[in-house]
Amino acid sequence: MTEHDLPTGPHELELEMLELLPALEAVLMVADQPLDHLTLAQAVGHPPIDVDNALKSLAQQYTEQGRGFELRNVAGGWRFFTREEYASAVERFILDGQQARLTQAALETMAVVAYRQPISRTRISAIRGVNVDSVVRTLVTRGLIEESDVDGESGAILYRTTSYFLERMGMGSISELPDIAPLLPELGDMDDETPLADALVVDASAEAADDRG
């Protein structure tokens, strides 16, 4: 992109003249890759030369203030990075999050997926008697379950356990799960108040899942 590519005529998008430094910070905050000063100038509606000077000024300010992040010019563009001195705090935060124990709701949902896979969120909710959308997202994020297919009739996404789940459970395959599947209620033989927890007192499984973080 060159400076000639920036909006110059009435046919182009009119840009509001935002306060420069806060506008740059707002755009950089959501950027997932380095942005050059021309791209940033188009976003904030200021002349490229002013944007270039402002970026250098921001970078210097963050360093002088000892902020936990810094603004770097890398790969031909600008982007926020964690300051090296504070990288250990970020690492601890990430690791603690990965090793946080699953809630009882997550353990129950994971057990339903393990014994009834592939299964949709609607069917999981029917078995547990509660909405499981957020719990399923958590399990997917933690790498314990994943999308496997789409139900041919309803079009719903089906979920299954992952190889990471087997690894954390210390099993080679799903066939090694404890034989409690008969204790799980069938959808046609239950009501919305059927407590799955009464059928899922599987201490060994819970401990292994807890340890997995």
Beta strands, then each sheet from edge to edge (+ up, - down):
strand 1: 69-74
strand 2: 77-82
strand 3: 119-120
strand 4: 145-150
strand 5: 157-161
sheet 1: 1+ 2-
sheet 2: 3+ 5- 4+
end
